[in-house]
Amino acid sequence: MNKLLAVLLATVFVSATSFAADTTASTASTVKAVKVEKHAKKAKVAPASAASTVQKAQAKKVAASAASTVQKAQAKKVAASAASTVQKAQAKKAAASAASTVQKAQAKKVAASAASTVQKAQAKKVAASAASTVQKAQAKKAAASAASTVQKAQAKKVAASAASTVQKAQAKKAAASAASTVQKAQAKKVAASAASTVQKAQAKKAAASAASTVQKAQAKKVAASAASAAK
């Protein structure tokens, strides 16, 4: 920025110097004519050579003073214009920098907002996926538990049915065994009763036979006795 200001001031100075030189020449010519005319009126009796020398010296002095004044004024004006130009350039640069800073800040804010929105969307998606995974796992666990409960109930039912079948078979077997025992006991009782009846009949028969034998023997004895007595 200082280099730019120096270049501008140098350019302005050159322009001012050139303009001042032209102005000085014109002013010197005018002043010279005026002074010569005025001096000629006052010193009509002076020699022409002396008047010309004095006029030239005064004209140079006036021209130099006028040129210096003009140059200073022009230099001030040019410097003010250059300073204004530099200030405007600096103001534009500062404004552009500020605008760039604001734009960068806004861009960062927009980017942060967009990133936050994306992160929120991703977080929602991840949460939904996790919830779905948890729900699936819970559903599998519940299904497995339900299947286990059903299997246990079915196993209990089958076991109860099998136990009932076994119990029925055992009951039938026990009943058959009991019936067989009863039948055997009854058969034994019947057999014993039959044997007793047979024995009684045999005893009666034996007794009757014995009685008949005795009677026969007695009859024979009586007959023999009677025969003996008859002799």
C-alpha positions in Angstrom: 0.0 0.0 0.0 2.9 2.4 0.8 4.5 1.6 -2.5 1.2 2.3 -4.3 0.9 5.7 -2.5 4.5 6.6 -3.4 4.0 5.8 -7.1 0.8 7.8 -7.1 2.5 10.8 -5.4 5.5 10.6 -7.8 3.1 10.6 -10.8 1.1 13.5 -9.3 4.3 15.4 -8.7 5.6 15.0 -12.2 2.2 16.1 -13.6 2.1 19.0 -11.2 5.6 20.1 -12.1 4.9 20.0 -15.8 1.7 21.9 -15.3 3.4 24.4 -13.0 6.2 25.0 -15.5 3.7 25.8 -18.2 1.8 28.0 -15.9 5.0 29.7 -14.7 6.1 30.5 -18.2 2.7 32.0 -19.0 2.6 33.9 -15.7 6.2 35.1 -16.1 5.5 36.4 -19.5 2.4 38.3 -18.3 4.1 39.6 -15.2 7.1 40.7 -17.2 5.0 42.7 -19.5 3.1 44.3 -16.7 6.3 45.1 -14.7 8.0 46.4 -17.8 5.1 48.7 -18.6 4.9 49.9 -14.9 8.6 50.4 -14.6 8.7 52.2 -17.9 6.2 54.7 -16.7 8.1 55.4 -13.4 11.5 55.4 -15.0 11.0 57.0 -18.4 14.4 58.7 -18.1 16.2 55.4 -17.2 18.3 53.8 -19.8 16.6 51.0 -21.7 19.2 48.5 -20.8 18.9 49.0 -17.0 15.1 48.8 -17.2 15.3 45.6 -19.1 17.6 44.0 -16.6 15.5 45.1 -13.6 12.3 43.9 -15.3 13.9 40.5 -16.0 15.0 40.1 -12.4 11.7 41.1 -11.0 9.8 39.0 -13.5 11.9 35.9 -12.6 11.4 36.5 -8.9 7.6 37.0 -9.3 7.4 34.0 -11.7 9.4 31.8 -9.2 7.1 32.9 -6.3 4.0 32.4 -8.4 5.2 29.0 -9.7 6.1 27.9 -6.2 2.6 28.9 -4.9 0.9 27.3 -7.8 3.0 24.1 -7.5 2.3 24.0 -3.8 -1.5 24.4 -4.4 -1.5 21.8 -7.2 0.7 19.5 -5.1 -1.7 19.8 -2.2 -4.7 19.2 -4.5 -3.0 16.2 -6.2 -1.9 14.8 -2.9 -5.4 15.2 -1.5 -6.8 13.5 -4.7 -4.2 10.8 -4.4 -4.9 10.3 -0.7 -8.6 10.2 -1.5 -7.9 7.6 -4.3 -5.7 5.6 -1.9 -8.3 5.8 0.8 -11.0 4.8 -1.6 -8.9 1.8 -2.8 -8.2 0.9 0.8 -11.8 1.3 1.7 -12.8 -0.9 -1.2 -10.1 -3.5 -0.2 -11.3 -3.4 3.4 -14.9 -3.7 2.3 -14.0 -6.6 0.0 -12.1 -8.2 2.8 -15.0 -7.6 5.2 -17.5 -9.0 2.7 -15.2 -12.0 2.1 -15.0 -12.5 5.9 -18.8 -12.2 6.2 -19.3 -14.6 3.3 -16.8 -17.1 4.8 -18.6 -16.8 8.2 -21.9 -17.3 6.5 -20.5 -20.2 4.4 -19.1 -21.8 7.6 -22.5 -21.3 9.3 -24.4 -22.8 6.4 -21.9 -25.7 6.1 -22.2 -26.3 9.9 -26.0 -26.2 9.6 -25.9 -28.6 6.7 -23.5 -30.9 8.5 -25.7 -30.8 11.6 -28.7 -31.6 9.5 -26.9 -34.5 7.8 -25.6 -35.8 11.2 -29.1 -35.6 12.6 -30.5 -37.5 9.6 -27.7 -40.1 9.9 -28.3 -40.4 13.7 -32.1 -40.9 13.0 -31.3 -43.5 10.4 -28.8 -45.3 12.7 -31.3 -45.1 15.6 -34.1 -46.5 13.4 -31.8 -49.3 12.2 -30.7 -50.1 15.8 -34.4 -50.1 16.9 -35.3 -52.4 14.0 -32.4 -54.7 15.0 -33.5 -54.7 18.6 -37.1 -55.4 17.7 -36.1 -58.3 15.4 -33.9 -59.7 18.2 -36.8 -59.4 20.7 -39.2 -60.9 18.2 -36.9 -63.8 17.6 -36.4 -64.2 21.4 -40.2 -64.0 22.0 -40.8 -66.5 19.1 -38.2 -68.9 20.5 -39.7 -68.6 24.0 -43.2 -69.2 22.6 -42.0 -72.2 20.7 -40.2 -73.5 23.8 -43.4 -73.0 25.8 -45.5 -74.8 23.1 -43.0 -77.6 22.9 -43.0 -78.0 26.7 -46.8 -78.0 26.8 -46.8 -80.6 24.0 -44.2 -82.7 25.8 -46.2 -82.6 29.0 -49.3 -83.6 27.1 -47.5 -86.4 25.4 -46.0 -87.5 28.7 -49.4 -87.4 30.4 -50.9 -89.4 27.5 -48.1 -91.9 27.7 -48.4 -92.1 31.4 -52.1 -92.6 31.1 -51.6 -95.4 28.5 -49.0 -97.1 30.7 -51.3 -96.8 33.7 -54.2 -98.2 31.8 -52.0 -101.1 30.6 -50.7 -101.7 34.1 -54.3 -101.5 35.4 -55.4 -104.0 32.8 -52.5 -106.3 33.6 -53.2 -106.0 37.4 -56.9 -106.6 36.8 -56.0 -109.7 34.7 -53.6 -110.9 37.3 -56.2 -110.4 40.0 -58.8 -112.1 38.0 -56.4 -115.0 37.4 -55.7 -115.2 41.1 -59.4 -115.2 42.0 -60.1 -117.7 39.4 -57.3 -119.9 40.7 -58.5 -119.6 44.2 -62.0 -120.4 43.1 -60.8 -123.3 41.1 -58.9 -124.6 44.1 -61.9 -124.1 46.3 -64.1 -125.9 43.7 -61.5 -128.6 43.4 -61.3 -129.0 47.2 -65.0 -129.1 47.4 -65.2 -131.7 44.7 -62.5 -133.7 46.3 -64.4 -133.6 49.6 -67.6 -134.7 48.0 -65.8 -137.6 46.2 -64.1 -138.5 49.5 -67.4 -138.5 51.3 -69.0 -140.6 48.6 -66.1 -143.0 48.6 -66.3 -143.1 52.4 -70.0 -143.8 52.2 -69.4 -146.5 49.6 -66.6 -148.0 51.6 -68.7 -147.9 54.7 -71.6 -149.4 52.8 -69.3 -152.1 51.4 -67.9 -152.7 54.8 -71.3 -152.9 56.3 -72.4 -155.4 53.6 -69.3 -157.5 54.2 -70.0 -157.5 57.9 -73.6 -158.3 57.4 -72.6 -161.1 55.0 -70.1 -162.4 57.5 -72.7 -162.2 60.3 -75.3 -163.8 58.1 -72.9 -166.5 57.2 -72.1 -166.9 60.9 -75.8 -167.0 61.8 -76.5 -169.4 59.0 -73.7 -171.6 60.1 -74.9 -171.5 63.7 -78.4 -172.2 62.6 -77.2 -175.1 60.6 -75.2 -176.5 63.4 -78.1 -176.1 65.7 -80.3 -177.9 63.3 -78.1 -181.0 63.3 
